[in-house]
Amino acid sequence: MPAFLIRNVPVKVHKEIKKRAKRHGNSTEAELRLILEEAAKPETAATTVPQPEVGFGTQLQEIARKYGVSFPEFVRDKRPLEPFNFD
């Protein structure tokens, strides 16, 4: 079976892993195997693809449409703005 040798583990990390193993009733080696198994699990699509956020205005429109309220369609003016002149 493959094995790892990890050098220069900080003392604090080593102590925390030993504490964690004790809490879970495992040896330090068994706890490290569990940690590695969890880290090696493939990520699911839900965690790798961020879901687009829906803005507050969109949420309000969805609620209003649910109750039959219609909104006029606004056409955005895409012409470039003229800079304001303070003279």
Secondary structure, DSSP 8 states (H G I E B T S, - for coil): ----------HHHHHHHHHHHHHHT--HHHHHHHHHHHHHS---HHHHS------HHHHHHHHHHHTT----------S--------
